[in-house]
Amino acid sequence: KMRYGFWLTLIASAKLASKKNNFQFFIDCIQGYKKAKSQQLDFIVSENEGVFIRKLRWKNIFKKLGL
């Protein structure tokens, strides 16, 4: 719903699940992503906002990795 795409969803879900120390949270996030994708639910953000969010998230991920 936030237009993250699969890989950002996977990374963000894994990070949150590790912070919460709850693997089931990770599974729930991935299942929620698949469900929303298959049901073609409405997005929360516009297409332009989605592009901005993805660029920002990837930029911060690469920055933290030192790339």
C-alpha atoms as one frame of an Amber mdcrd trajectory, in Angstrom:
protein
   0.000   0.000   0.000   2.990   2.285   0.449   4.429   1.443  -3.001   7.639
   0.020  -1.520   7.963  -2.920  -3.865   8.931  -6.425  -2.823  12.587  -5.884
  -1.929  12.037  -2.808   0.229   9.135  -4.558   1.938  11.347  -7.565   2.599
  14.177  -5.465   4.051  11.917  -3.207   6.141   9.942  -6.182   7.467  13.094
  -8.075   8.401  14.484  -5.041  10.216  11.289  -4.440  12.186  10.913  -8.135
  12.999  14.466  -8.268  14.335  13.892  -5.154  16.451  10.704  -6.683  17.831
  12.445 -10.056  18.163   9.378 -11.575  16.491   9.792 -13.742  13.380   6.019
 -14.087  13.023   5.839 -10.327  12.406   8.089 -10.801   9.369   5.873 -13.587
   8.020   2.746 -11.475   8.597   4.256  -8.517   6.722   5.192 -10.618   3.701
   1.777 -12.292   3.667   0.131  -8.869   3.924   2.211  -7.622   0.998   1.206
 -10.614  -1.137  -2.447 -10.237  -0.166  -2.518  -6.522  -0.980  -0.729  -7.167
  -4.281  -3.099  -9.957  -5.333  -6.247  -8.037  -4.351  -4.973  -4.850  -6.011
  -5.941  -2.721  -3.016  -5.789   1.062  -3.267  -2.470   2.667  -2.432  -2.061
   5.059   0.489   0.367   7.289  -1.418   0.337   8.620  -4.986   2.622   7.271
  -7.694   4.951  10.291  -7.422   5.104   9.971  -3.645   5.909   6.277  -4.078
   8.840   7.098  -6.356  10.128   9.616  -3.813   9.743   7.173  -0.906  11.526
   4.349  -2.739  14.435   6.578  -3.772  14.786   7.892  -0.223  14.633   4.425
   1.352  17.191   2.948  -1.067  19.470   5.959  -0.602  19.406   5.499   3.175
  19.963   1.742   2.911  23.014   2.209   0.685  24.300   4.961   2.969  24.102
   2.680   6.014  25.882  -0.069   4.089  28.607   2.388   3.101  27.967   2.047
  -0.632
